[in-house]
């Protein structure tokens, strides 16, 4: 992965690699055993995906609550006087209809051929209170754009309040190729048959692959470690093998 450099302007907190804290928004430290309640950290694809980015931490003492009232975005916080530090104050404002903006205090620099993409923080998908803010995806080519990052959020629906608290992650950036040149191609008959054979082998071997890792959660959902075991084996395999 490329080297990502950052600068913090004013009262901001430095960005950090996205974390899945347990205990925390990632769930409780309940083991993968019968009777445990399923936690988001139990899901390896989610945990790996969640830790892929760079998270921003809310740096202000003032708690911000965002809601909609009569079709208008309402931003509630006791911001106090302008600190006169050259930054926009308050740092949050309504943006069009149904959105609001944040003038961050972060600049991220990526090498040539790379860009950063704003994303909702993964805790948004795990939040039972629906108070986690919803950042709007946007790609910024910061290789040549040295400005502090301006972020847009979607306002919550009626009856829901987004809450920003000091020390809590509220969005993330992921680093991606700026021009992926992605192409889609249907598999040929031979390759498709090979993939189908591989999938059947995994299916038929699942009792062995998941041995000592199958458990029934408190919601009567069956889980097993087949994917985790295969992932561990894939990571241990020498490159190119």
N, C-alpha and C positions, 0 to 999 in steps of 0.2 A: 504494500500500500504506500501511497505517497506521503511525504512529510507535510503536515498541515501546520502552518504558523498562525499565531493569533496575536492581536493586541487588544487591550481593554482600555476604553476611554471613560474617564470619570469614575463613578462609584460602582462599576460593574464587578461581577465575580468572574473568574476565568472559566472558560468552557472546560468540560472534562469528557472522557469517554463515557458513553451512556452505560449506566449501571442498572442492575436488577436487584435491589436490596431485599434481603430476607433476614429478619422480618422487615416489612415495609410494603411498598406498593406491589412488590413481587410476590407477596403472600406470606403466610406463616411457615415456620420451619417444621412442617408436618412431613414425616417420612412417607415414602411410597409403599404403604402397607395397608392391608385390609382395614376398613373403617375410617381411614384418613379422609379429610375433605380435599378435593383436588385444588391445587394452587397453580397459578400461571407459570411459576418456575418449574413445575413438573414437566412442562411441555418443552422439550429440547429445541424444536424448530422455532418456537416463539422466543425462547431465551437467547438463542444465537442471533436471531434477527433483531431483537431488542438491543443487544449490545454492539450492534454494528456501527452506530452513529456517534455523534458528539452532542451532548446535551447542554442546554443553557439553564442556568440556575437563576431564579428570580432574586434580584439583588437588593430590593428596596425594603425598608422597614414598614412602609405603609401597605396594608393588605388591600388588594383590589378585588372588587366583586363586579361581575359583568352580567347583565340580564337584559331582556327586552321588555319594554313597557309600551303598549299601544303602538307596536310596530317600530319603535325607536330603540336604538342601542343605548343602554344606560351604564355608565362607568362610575362606580361608587368607591371613592377612596379619599382619605383626608391627606391630600398631598402637601398642604402647607405652602409657604412662599417659595418662589423660584430660587434655587440655590445659585443662580447666576454662574453656571459652569460652562456655558456655551452650548449645552444640549437642550433639546426640546423638552419643555416642562408644561404640563405633565407628559410623561413619555408615552402614554396611551391616549388614542383619540378614536372617535367613530370614523368609519371609512365607508362611504357609500351607504347602501341600504343592506343591513343584515351582516355587516362586518365591522371589525375594529382593527386598529394598527398599533404597532409597537416600534418605537425608535430604539433599537437595541444599543448597547454600548460595546459591541463586539465587532471586530473585523477578522475574517478568516481568509488566509492566503493559501491557495493551492498551486501546485506546479502546472506547467504547460500541459494542456490536454485533459485537465480535470476541472470539475466544478463542484459546488456544494448545492444540495437540495434541501429546502426546508420541509420538515415533516412533523406531523403530530408526535408528541412524545409517546412512547409505547405504553406508559401508564394510563393513557386515555382509554385503551382497550381493556384495561383491567380495573378501572375505577367504578365501583358499584354506586357511588354517589353522583356520578355524571358531572362533577365539578371541575374536572381536568380540562384546561383550554384545548381548543381544536385549531392548530395551526394549518394554514392553507398551503399545500405543496407548491413550491416554486423553485426553479433552478437559477442560480446566480453564478456567473462566470467570474469568480473573484480573482482569477489570474491577472486580469486587467481592470477589475472594478474594486478600488481600494476603499470604498465608502463603508461606514458602519452599516450593519445589516438592518434593513427595514422589513418588518414581518407583518403579514396579514393573518388575522384569526377570524374564523366564522363565529358569529354570535350564537349563543345557545338558544334553543327553542323556548317557547313560552313555558313558564313554570320551572325552568332550569337556570342555575346560576354558575358561571365559571368563577373560580377563585384562584387568585395568585397570592402565595404566601412566601415570605422570605425563606430562602434555603431549599425551596422545592423546585424540581425540574419542571419546566412547562412546555418545552418543545425540543426538537433535536434537528441537527443537520447530518445528512449522510454525504459522503464524498463519492462522486461517480465520474465516469468518463464523460467529458463534455460533448463528445460526438460518438455515441456508441456504435453507429453503423450497423445496427441490429437488423438481421434478416431472418425471416421465417421460411421454413421449408418442411413440407410433409415428408415423413420418413418413407423410405422405400420399403418394398415388401420384405426384403431380407432383414433389414435393420429393425423393422417393426416386429417381425417374428422373433428376433433375438431378444428384444425388450420384453415381449410377452413371456418368453421362456424364463427370463430372469425373474420376472414378477411372480410366476408360478412357483419357481424354486423357493423364493422367499416365503410365499404363502404356505407351501407344503412343509417348510422347515421352521415355521413360526413356533411351534411348541418347543423345539430345541433352542432356537435363538432367544426365546423369551423365558427360558428356564430360570426359575427363582426370581423373576422380576414381574410376574403377573399379580395384580392386586385389584380389589373391588372397593371403590370409593364409597363414601357415606351417601352419595346420591345414586348408588347402584350402577355406576359406570365402570366398565372393565378397562384397565390400562395394562400395558406391558412395555418392556424395554427393548423390543426388537430394533427399532430405529436407533436408539442410543448405542446398543451393542455394535451395530453395523457402522455407525459413525466413528466409534472408538477404533474399530478395525481399519477403517479407511484412513484415519489420521495416522495410524501407526505404520501404514504401508509406505515403503520408500517411494519417493517421487519418481513417476515414470514406470513403476512396476505394474 
